[in-house]
């Protein structure tokens, strides 16, 4: 649905196009995100200061590598199904209607769909400059450069 | 659910406490928001760069005065029921599973529940400094001051 100026007014989240690039990670990590589908929503409306994605996780897939941001705040709301939130304090099952927030420098986190049904959720993250993402379980560091990410080994060597 | 450090890990949105102050607007506008219930979610997790609220709109209630921001980007996702999005291009009915984004300096907007059933949605807005909200249909201007809003008449006189 568009308005008189052909700006998008509203869209059903299921109708939003999926992101063309399945993962920003370098290999071997990108392939570990197989099956995950991200539908950018905020970008469709020209939003800049934060991103909103609709994410679908089929059984056996994960949201991301376990990570925390140095600057970015993040928030998720589960829409359908159930996911396991893996955090520094353990694991917590989130079902539809549950939310979690991840302040910068807070717990590392990622989601796993260990159920037999598709799960979906909304993820929100700000886009402040100077951000880095650290991955306590993997040899990876991500540095925000412009609108993208530059990936390094923990040694500082580029991927 | 809290973790070992007593930080909140996750919460069902219906279990989040409702905002104590029903509306930030001065009268006569505050009373026009009667029935609307906002549950701040992002604040529960210590998120700073954007706010996330769960909002419940019973039949006959509205989300806000028709407004646009000069700096803040906003996004909504309807979770249950149906609302009418009133925007510069007309009116668009949004049902559960539909979303809309409002970039700063874009269309003015607000939601009305004209149905017989309760509607609910998630709203997200960034918290960048220097923001103002303008209200094309009302004698009101809001200026962001710290974490709050200062309300003026269009003449500049304070409320």
Interface residues (C-beta under 8 A of the other chain):
Chain A: X1 X3 X4 X5 X7 X8 X9 X10 X11 X12 X13 X14 X41 X42 X44 X45 X46 X47 X48 X49 X50 X52 X72 X73 X75 X77 X85 X87 X88 X89 X90 X92 X94 X97 X98 X99 X100 X101 X102 X103 X106 X107 X122 X124 X126 X128
Chain B: X1 X3 X4 X5 X7 X8 X9 X10 X11 X12 X13 X14 X41 X42 X44 X45 X46 X47 X48 X49 X50 X52 X72 X73 X75 X77 X85 X87 X88 X89 X90 X92 X94 X97 X98 X99 X100 X101 X102 X103 X106 X107 X122 X124 X126 X128
